[in-house]
Amino acid sequence: MLRHVTSAIDLTLGDGAASLAFMVALARVPGLRITEELTLRVGDEEVVPEEIPTAHHGVIHALEVAPELSGTPLSLRYRATVESTWDEIDAAHDDEDGTEIIGEAGGPVDLLMYLRPSRYAEADRLMGMAKAEFPGLSGEELVLAVGHWVWEYLSYTPGFSRVTDGAVECLLARQGVCRDFAHVVVAMLRALDIPARVAAVYAPGLDPMDFHAVAEAWVNGAWHVIDGTRLAPRQSLARIATGRDAADTAFLTSHGAWLRLDSLSVSAVSDPYLPKDAHGHLLRMP
């Protein structure tokens, strides 16, 4: 299976120095063969960002911008092709044990992290609701039931939620975007003692096309994808970043001077065909 992905970001830098961190490149997951190109320009000058490895094979491209560049346009262009066979993917998944290493000098990230409440997945506030909605269920049956419940309970509404909204706000409004659906799935599962995390992905077949967010649940000894929106087939997803919630997986983080996002475009295509997904069974991300 081949997947072709691109992203383009255009910014205008504000007054003062700024530290930028982009997470748009594909995660360097074992079993995948990735050909990629990332170009970053500040004004007319091409610059080389620092590559910083993150958890679960992700990579941040970081850039420090001097204050004298205030008002300068910045552009990022990324394109990649990722190839894999299901045998290679299965072999990589077979090595999973729920534990990974952050970067070259980091420490272990174990399943305990993905049982804890987090900034956007307030599992502690949803424990009563989760137990009332899913009594007597466990394991695979519980994971699939939560995904189906979120798909039925929430309405996907582009542009609806605020960047500060978490799972609780989404449930109160009963609508949101993909990251909101993922946060609700993750929060409900953690409230029911199932480790769960958020993955930012490129998603062939997604409409409207954008960066996409899905949940992953640790069940039957492996991580399985749950997409509460059901807007794209899970078989063709391509991982960018993985973490507790959107705070760990944002495509752009900035500190210091303000930024203006002038444009953002994303594309993702599965070659030679787009798989079909009934979403009624467990599936691991390619």
One Martini backbone bead per residue (centre of mass of N, CA, C, O) as a GRO file, in nm:
protein
  286
    1MET     BB    1   0.095   0.037   0.024
    2LEU     BB    2   0.024   0.367  -0.077
    3ARG     BB    3   0.112   0.703   0.045
    4HIS     BB    4   0.019   1.044  -0.025
    5VAL     BB    5   0.160   1.342   0.124
    6THR     BB    6   0.060   1.682   0.227
    7SER     BB    7   0.187   2.013   0.338
    8ALA     BB    8   0.078   2.365   0.396
    9ILE     BB    9   0.238   2.656   0.548
   10ASP     BB   10   0.131   2.997   0.627
   11LEU     BB   11   0.308   3.275   0.774
   12THR     BB   12   0.317   3.549   1.012
   13LEU     BB   13   0.534   3.736   1.182
   14GLY     BB   14   0.576   3.889   1.467
   15ASP     BB   15   0.675   4.053   1.739
   16GLY     BB   16   0.966   3.917   1.787
   17ALA     BB   17   1.059   3.640   1.922
   18ALA     BB   18   1.054   3.285   1.807
   19SER     BB   19   0.919   2.955   1.879
   20LEU     BB   20   0.907   2.670   1.665
   21ALA     BB   21   0.676   2.377   1.622
   22PHE     BB   22   0.663   2.105   1.401
   23MET     BB   23   0.395   1.845   1.320
   24VAL     BB   24   0.408   1.683   0.988
   25ALA     BB   25   0.576   1.445   0.996
   26LEU     BB   26   0.636   1.135   0.967
   27ALA     BB   27   0.658   0.864   1.135
   28ARG     BB   28   0.933   0.634   1.210
   29VAL     BB   29   0.809   0.348   1.148
   30PRO     BB   30   0.839   0.036   1.167
   31GLY     BB   31   0.780  -0.098   0.832
   32LEU     BB   32   0.838   0.176   0.693
   33ARG     BB   33   0.866   0.351   0.376
   34ILE     BB   34   1.020   0.674   0.354
   35THR     BB   35   0.960   0.957   0.142
   36GLU     BB   36   1.099   1.291   0.193
   37GLU     BB   37   1.007   1.657   0.208
   38LEU     BB   38   1.140   1.959   0.367
   39THR     BB   39   1.041   2.309   0.353
   40LEU     BB   40   1.191   2.617   0.485
   41ARG     BB   41   1.077   2.964   0.489
   42VAL     BB   42   1.221   3.296   0.537
   43GLY     BB   43   1.107   3.441   0.313
   44ASP     BB   44   1.374   3.383   0.078
   45GLU     BB   45   1.489   3.188   0.296
   46GLU     BB   46   1.638   2.891   0.352
   47VAL     BB   47   1.584   2.668   0.624
   48VAL     BB   48   1.713   2.465   0.900
   49PRO     BB   49   1.577   2.258   1.103
   50GLU     BB   50   1.533   2.100   1.395
   51GLU     BB   51   1.554   1.765   1.494
   52ILE     BB   52   1.305   1.606   1.714
   53PRO     BB   53   1.251   1.346   1.895
   54THR     BB   54   0.973   1.142   1.980
   55ALA     BB   55   0.731   0.972   2.061
   56HIS     BB   56   0.660   0.712   1.856
   57HIS     BB   57   0.860   0.821   1.609
   58GLY     BB   58   0.857   1.110   1.613
   59VAL     BB   59   0.882   1.461   1.474
   60ILE     BB   60   1.041   1.768   1.524
   61HIS     BB   61   1.037   2.102   1.381
   62ALA     BB   62   1.268   2.349   1.475
   63LEU     BB   63   1.250   2.719   1.532
   64GLU     BB   64   1.440   3.019   1.543
   65VAL     BB   65   1.327   3.362   1.566
   66ALA     BB   66   1.416   3.668   1.508
   67PRO     BB   67   1.309   3.992   1.577
   68GLU     BB   68   1.393   4.123   1.287
   69LEU     BB   69   1.153   3.928   1.141
   70SER     BB   70   0.923   4.095   1.162
   71GLY     BB   71   0.667   4.038   0.918
   72THR     BB   72   0.757   3.771   0.806
   73PRO     BB   73   0.731   3.524   0.596
   74LEU     BB   74   0.625   3.174   0.636
   75SER     BB   75   0.718   2.849   0.492
   76LEU     BB   76   0.574   2.517   0.456
   77ARG     BB   77   0.690   2.207   0.295
   78TYR     BB   78   0.531   1.881   0.255
   79ARG     BB   79   0.643   1.551   0.139
   80ALA     BB   80   0.515   1.205   0.102
   81THR     BB   81   0.604   0.854   0.088
   82VAL     BB   82   0.435   0.550   0.188
   83GLU     BB   83   0.545   0.212   0.248
   84SER     BB   84   0.364  -0.109   0.279
   85THR     BB   85   0.317  -0.414   0.439
   86TRP     BB   86   0.140  -0.626   0.636
   87ASP     BB   87   0.383  -0.794   0.730
   88GLU     BB   88   0.553  -0.555   0.835
   89ILE     BB   89   0.345  -0.444   1.031
   90ASP     BB   90   0.307  -0.698   1.204
   91ALA     BB   91   0.602  -0.722   1.295
   92ALA     BB   92   0.609  -0.450   1.443
   93HIS     BB   93   0.366  -0.507   1.635
   94ASP     BB   94   0.489  -0.764   1.778
   95ASP     BB   95   0.691  -0.563   1.954
   96GLU     BB   96   0.482  -0.476   2.134
   97ASP     BB   97   0.440  -0.354   2.506
   98GLY     BB   98   0.360  -0.038   2.578
   99THR     BB   99   0.668   0.052   2.537
  100GLU     BB  100   0.869   0.352   2.519
  101ILE     BB  101   1.100   0.586   2.376
  102ILE     BB  102   1.225   0.905   2.427
  103GLY     BB  103   1.435   0.937   2.228
  104GLU     BB  104   1.776   0.912   2.323
  105ALA     BB  105   1.739   1.041   2.650
  106GLY     BB  106   1.501   0.910   2.763
  107GLY     BB  107   1.214   0.758   2.884
  108PRO     BB  108   0.964   0.574   2.979
  109VAL     BB  109   0.646   0.485   2.827
  110ASP     BB  110   0.367   0.388   2.983
  111LEU     BB  111   0.042   0.288   3.043
  112LEU     BB  112  -0.011   0.485   3.276
  113MET     BB  113  -0.029   0.751   3.117
  114TYR     BB  114  -0.297   0.629   2.951
  115LEU     BB  115  -0.481   0.648   3.236
  116ARG     BB  116  -0.461   0.941   3.268
  117PRO     BB  117  -0.547   1.237   3.304
  118SER     BB  118  -0.589   1.524   3.084
  119ARG     BB  119  -0.629   1.824   2.948
  120TYR     BB  120  -0.853   1.691   2.715
  121ALA     BB  121  -0.886   1.411   2.905
  122GLU     BB  122  -1.129   1.395   3.159
  123ALA     BB  123  -1.165   1.111   3.318
  124ASP     BB  124  -1.247   1.195   3.612
  125ARG     BB  125  -1.520   1.350   3.512
  126LEU     BB  126  -1.635   1.065   3.348
  127MET     BB  127  -1.676   0.808   3.523
  128GLY     BB  128  -1.982   0.794   3.577
  129MET     BB  129  -2.077   0.796   3.282
  130ALA     BB  130  -1.917   0.551   3.180
  131LYS     BB  131  -2.040   0.339   3.378
  132ALA     BB  132  -2.340   0.388   3.285
  133GLU     BB  133  -2.301   0.323   2.968
  134PHE     BB  134  -2.085   0.049   3.034
  135PRO     BB  135  -2.202  -0.208   3.162
  136GLY     BB  136  -2.019  -0.515   3.171
  137LEU     BB  137  -1.776  -0.426   3.007
  138SER     BB  138  -1.486  -0.548   2.809
  139GLY     BB  139  -1.241  -0.492   2.622
  140GLU     BB  140  -1.325  -0.517   2.303
  141GLU     BB  141  -1.624  -0.453   2.353
  142LEU     BB  142  -1.575  -0.177   2.486
  143VAL     BB  143  -1.417  -0.029   2.267
  144LEU     BB  144  -1.637  -0.052   2.047
  145ALA     BB  145  -1.867   0.083   2.208
  146VAL     BB  146  -1.740   0.361   2.241
  147GLY     BB  147  -1.704   0.429   1.942
  148HIS     BB  148  -2.006   0.405   1.868
  149TRP     BB  149  -2.121   0.608   2.071
  150VAL     BB  150  -1.972   0.860   1.965
  151TRP     BB  151  -2.083   0.849   1.677
  152GLU     BB  152  -2.387   0.883   1.774
  153TYR     BB  153  -2.372   1.132   1.987
  154LEU     BB  154  -2.207   1.294   1.783
  155SER     BB  155  -2.134   1.590   1.590
  156TYR     BB  156  -1.991   1.686   1.296
  157THR     BB  157  -1.835   2.028   1.317
  158PRO     BB  158  -1.689   2.243   1.145
  159GLY     BB  159  -1.540   2.490   1.351
  160PHE     BB  160  -1.672   2.476   1.642
  161SER     BB  161  -1.435   2.453   1.824
  162ARG     BB  162  -1.207   2.517   2.063
  163VAL     BB  163  -0.874   2.491   2.163
  164THR     BB  164  -0.976   2.458   2.482
  165ASP     BB  165  -1.135   2.212   2.431
  166GLY     BB  166  -1.273   1.923   2.565
  167ALA     BB  167  -1.455   1.653   2.639
  168VAL     BB  168  -1.669   1.796   2.809
  169GLU     BB  169  -1.753   2.018   2.607
  170CYS     BB  170  -1.834   1.821   2.383
  171LEU     BB  171  -2.061   1.675   2.538
  172LEU     BB  172  -2.236   1.926   2.593
  173ALA     BB  173  -2.262   1.995   2.274
  174ARG     BB  174  -2.256   1.736   2.078
  175GLN     BB  175  -1.992   1.861   1.931
  176GLY     BB  176  -1.728   1.856   1.667
  177VAL     BB  177  -1.415   1.755   1.603
  178CYS     BB  178  -1.183   1.517   1.577
  179ARG     BB  179  -1.037   1.581   1.847
  180ASP     BB  180  -1.295   1.557   2.019
  181PHE     BB  181  -1.359   1.264   1.963
  182ALA     BB  182  -1.089   1.155   2.068
  183HIS     BB  183  -1.115   1.264   2.358
  184VAL     BB  184  -1.369   1.106   2.435
  185VAL     BB  185  -1.265   0.824   2.391
  186VAL     BB  186  -1.023   0.844   2.584
  187ALA     BB  187  -1.171   0.929   2.845
  188MET     BB  188  -1.365   0.687   2.864
  189LEU     BB  189  -1.152   0.461   2.869
  190ARG     BB  190  -0.992   0.555   3.117
  191ALA     BB  191  -1.241   0.545   3.309
  192LEU     BB  192  -1.231   0.209   3.227
  193ASP     BB  193  -0.921   0.104   3.227
  194ILE     BB  194  -0.820   0.202   2.934
  195PRO     BB  195  -0.572   0.255   2.747
  196ALA     BB  196  -0.524   0.589   2.594
  197ARG     BB  197  -0.477   0.768   2.277
  198VAL     BB  198  -0.341   1.011   2.053
  199ALA     BB  199  -0.355   1.058   1.689
  200ALA     BB  200  -0.185   1.205   1.435
  201VAL     BB  201  -0.300   1.228   1.086
  202TYR     BB  202  -0.315   1.099   0.778
  203ALA     BB  203  -0.635   1.086   0.567
  204PRO     BB  204  -0.748   0.907   0.344
  205GLY     BB  205  -1.083   1.025   0.254
  206LEU     BB  206  -1.111   1.284   0.384
  207ASP     BB  207  -1.419   1.488   0.465
  208PRO     BB  208  -1.259   1.726   0.511
  209MET     BB  209  -0.947   1.808   0.442
  210ASP     BB  210  -0.696   1.724   0.692
  211PHE     BB  211  -0.599   1.698   0.973
  212HIS     BB  212  -0.605   1.411   1.192
  213ALA     BB  213  -0.792   1.246   1.466
  214VAL     BB  214  -0.729   0.969   1.686
  215ALA     BB  215  -0.773   0.675   1.857
  216GLU     BB  216  -0.605   0.460   2.105
  217ALA     BB  217  -0.618   0.116   2.220
  218TRP     BB  218  -0.535  -0.107   2.484
  219VAL     BB  219  -0.582  -0.432   2.342
  220ASN     BB  220  -0.478  -0.745   2.317
  221GLY     BB  221  -0.165  -0.639   2.324
  222ALA     BB  222  -0.255  -0.364   2.159
  223TRP     BB  223  -0.287  -0.108   1.930
  224HIS     BB  224  -0.605   0.050   1.853
  225VAL     BB  225  -0.822   0.196   1.630
  226ILE     BB  226  -1.040   0.486   1.701
  227ASP     BB  227  -1.303   0.643   1.501
  228GLY     BB  228  -1.563   0.851   1.582
  229THR     BB  229  -1.621   0.973   1.284
  230ARG     BB  230  -1.588   0.786   1.024
  231LEU     BB  231  -1.422   0.956   0.772
  232ALA     BB  232  -1.196   0.720   0.759
  233PRO     BB  233  -0.989   0.478   0.683
  234ARG     BB  234  -0.770   0.302   0.887
  235GLN     BB  235  -0.579   0.153   0.674
  236SER     BB  236  -0.460   0.456   0.556
  237LEU     BB  237  -0.316   0.563   0.780
  238ALA     BB  238  -0.074   0.828   0.887
  239ARG     BB  239   0.158   0.887   1.111
  240ILE     BB  240   0.276   1.156   1.318
  241ALA     BB  241   0.147   1.166   1.621
  242THR     BB  242   0.182   1.087   1.986
  243GLY     BB  243  -0.048   1.104   2.279
  244ARG     BB  244  -0.255   1.215   2.523
  245ASP     BB  245  -0.316   1.472   2.334
  246ALA     BB  246  -0.319   1.771   2.165
  247ALA     BB  247  -0.069   1.877   2.327
  248ASP     BB  248   0.121   1.642   2.173
  249THR     BB  249  -0.006   1.689   1.842
  250ALA     BB  250   0.052   1.954   1.727
  251PHE     BB  251   0.139   2.110   1.425
  252LEU     BB  252   0.162   2.389   1.604
  253THR     BB  253   0.408   2.566   1.802
  254SER     BB  254   0.427   2.873   2.001
  255HIS     BB  255   0.678   3.111   2.121
  256GLY     BB  256   0.624   3.442   2.189
  257ALA     BB  257   0.549   3.558   1.924
  258TRP     BB  258   0.316   3.618   1.719
  259LEU     BB  259   0.084   3.461   1.487
  260ARG     BB  260  -0.019   3.418   1.142
  261LEU     BB  261  -0.252   3.221   0.980
  262ASP     BB  262  -0.290   3.213   0.632
  263SER     BB  263  -0.237   2.894   0.558
  264LEU     BB  264  -0.391   2.557   0.500
  265SER     BB  265  -0.277   2.241   0.358
  266VAL     BB  266  -0.408   1.907   0.276
  267SER     BB  267  -0.294   1.576   0.169
  268ALA     BB  268  -0.442   1.237   0.093
  269VAL     BB  269  -0.335   0.927  -0.066
  270SER     BB  270  -0.440   0.613  -0.188
  271ASP     BB  271  -0.236   0.341  -0.324
  272PRO     BB  272  -0.464   0.224  -0.560
  273TYR     BB  273  -0.671   0.243  -0.310
  274LEU     BB  274  -0.959   0.277  -0.109
  275PRO     BB  275  -1.048   0.159   0.163
  276LYS     BB  276  -1.273  -0.022   0.358
  277ASP     BB  277  -1.473   0.065   0.664
  278ALA     BB  278  -1.682  -0.059   0.930
  279HIS     BB  279  -1.581  -0.018   1.244
  280GLY     BB  280  -1.650  -0.328   1.384
  281HIS     BB  281  -1.333  -0.357   1.439
  282LEU     BB  282  -1.024  -0.428   1.501
  283LEU     BB  283  -0.736  -0.197   1.436
  284ARG     BB  284  -0.423  -0.139   1.315
  285MET     BB  285  -0.193   0.077   1.239
  286PRO     BB  286   0.019   0.111   0.964
   0.00000   0.00000   0.00000
